[in-house]
Amino acid sequence: MVSPMETLAPDERTAAVPAPQPETLRLQPTRGFSRVLAPRELWRYRDLAGQIALRDITVRYRQTALGGAWAVLQPVGFMVVFSLIFGNVAGLSSNGLPYPLFSLAALVPWTFFSTALLLGSDSLVSNSALVSKIYFPRIFMPMGVIVAGFVDLAISFVILMIIVFAWGFVPSVAILAVPLLVVIAAAAALGTTAALSAINVRYRDVRYVVPFAIQMWLFVSPVVYPSSQIDEPWRTLSAINPMVGVVEGFRWATLGTGDAPWDLIGISALAAVGFLLAGLAYFDRTERAFADFV
Amino acid sequence: MSDVAIETKELGKSYTLGVKGAGYGTLREAIVEKARNPLRRERKKKQERDLLWALKDLSLTIRSGEVVGLIGHNGAGKSTLLKILSRITEPSTGYADVTGRVGSLLEVGTGFHPELTGRENIFLNGAILGMRRAEIRTRFDEIVEFAEMERFLDTPVKRYSSGMSVRLAFAVAAHLEPEILLVDEVLAVGDASFQRKSLGKMNEVAKEGRTVVFVSHNLAIIQALCSRGILLERGEVKADAPIVGAIDSYLRTLESAASDDLLERTDRDSRAYDETLVRRLEIHDASGGHPNVVVAGRSATIVVDVTEHLPTMECQLTIVNSLGQPVCTLDSEMTAPVDVRAAEPGTRLECHIDSLPLLPGRYRIDVIVKAKRHIQDGLQAAALFDVEPGTIGERPVAAEAEGDVVLPHSWRLPA
């Protein structure tokens, strides 16, 4: 029998192995950092990373009646509630902006972040069958959740822009900052979920902590109030929470009003890098034992 | 040295022993522990005492193209070895050098997502097994054909019967082209014709000169597929020989295990709750002779003694032939009017067979005791017994007959 393999180009046959001679891999006890921060290993498994992300996208709204509309309903629902309670009843300041717009521009990136945390922190445990049966760089699990979140984010972003235009606002060139803000949010989300998902493997307490922590995080981020309400130096310091820069940046970038909060964005970007490195480092150190505990 | 596929040197894997079913631990426990033992050193020392070595000082060389069967009791370290070789878990000591792409089939259908369609799952599962996307695309039609499921490609896998998903999963796995294939007990599923097909495929893989490491309790399959057998016992190599010799050694260890005090056995079912343990298992026939020697066709009773009484215990006995193939299962959960549930507590469970329909030979009995909706204890080869020639329905049982069972029957023949 002629192996159909022969119809493939040789480089495809040997996968990512560069030399024709199959390489020898030494499996031995490891210490310290070695895994997540091994780009070659991640590259070798890139197809799987794509498939996992694709799966997370496809599955998220399967067998739901409203499907992708959920990506919009959640932030818009919060917008309505927040506008009624915080805008009307409590009369929180919105820097002179219509409260619905003020809160929606913040809720779009916030929903991306909080959903990533909620699903990502459980990603290793809910895929325990895979983790205990197959080798792959485990970081793909939280990463897949975040990549899938980009789809939701894109949908809700379009809705946000439609509402912004309908309200008579015209975004300025500041809108070009949106990709940067998304990168900051994604980095912070990946760092946080990497750490949480790794802790969750050992301590299921994480499942109960996360929903609660997300609520807290919402209120320490300027989603329902403007950060201008906070006195200096606390306002600037608060940007150590990466979502401060992201949320305020999003308002400025999408509504085209106010001054660019570059101070907040800059600090938050640095903080996000810190979150990312710390989260990945913790993940890396604990990854080798995942299969033994999950 | 390029023709060595797998080489291990003093490979070991230890697990920290915990309370059964735990291993979760809570954050609180960890914090309390840390507060109690602020010095890290001290904690480490404590852990060393509770280590269980699933594999110990394993040094093996497997050449490329070899088809090796791993045999041994539950908990002997077979699956741990496969897990290390497939990189799922790290060894604790020593190392393993693996040359070439490794494909592992530690459980068919791992990575199937129920909400995805068959088509989507082929791509996902292929990627999980290490195939490149282009590769899967090239082989897609072949995979679908092998699984015989063109019609259901766009149906979510959760609507598949279990047989269908197994077929699809195996089809994907079988079209993987690794240099080294690790297989754990995957052929135990699916219908007979698909099993034959899968076996054929495995044979083909082996003949193509690829290295296969195969774990199965089915000794007949192992014997048919493998040329070399490695017998593991308590994490160490007990025998490494041509397959027939290794299987012989294994059967001998089964014999000695069955004659040991069952309470001393450590190879118990890992899912068990251990609230009651099987203390003794014997089969007697009506003649009242030696236990574990029975005559074909006579009535026989299998007696299971457990350590503790638990309410509504159930028992499942599997009679297995000398090649490790199950002959039949006797399951008390499939109740019948003839069953008796005594009113008083007790620790003895009995299974009565009116006329033992087994051909002469050696068999073993695997036992599972359940109570409170959990497996309480499980032992393979809790007893070995010999069937002596006898008569079934007044017809002599031929000692050299094929198969394992005889049926009471009658003929109508021309003059």
Interface residues (C-beta under 8 A of the other chain):
Chain A: M1 S3 P4 M5 T7 L8 E12 R13 T14 A15 V17 Q21 P22 E23 T24 L25 R26 L27 Q28 P29 T30 D47 L48 G50 Q51 I52 L54 R55 T58 V59 R62 Q63 A129 L130 S132 K133 I134 Y135 F136 I199 R202 Y203 R204 D205 R288 A289 A291 D292 F293
Chain B: S2 Y15 G23 Y24 G25 T26 L27 R28 A30 K83 I84 L85 S86 R87 I88 T89 E90 P91 S92 T93 G94 Y95 A96 D97 V98 T99 G100 R101 S104 L106 E107 T110 G111 H113 E115 L116 E120 F123 L124 A127 I128 L129 G130 M131 R132 R133 A134 E135 T138 R139 E142 P156 E177 E179 E204 E208
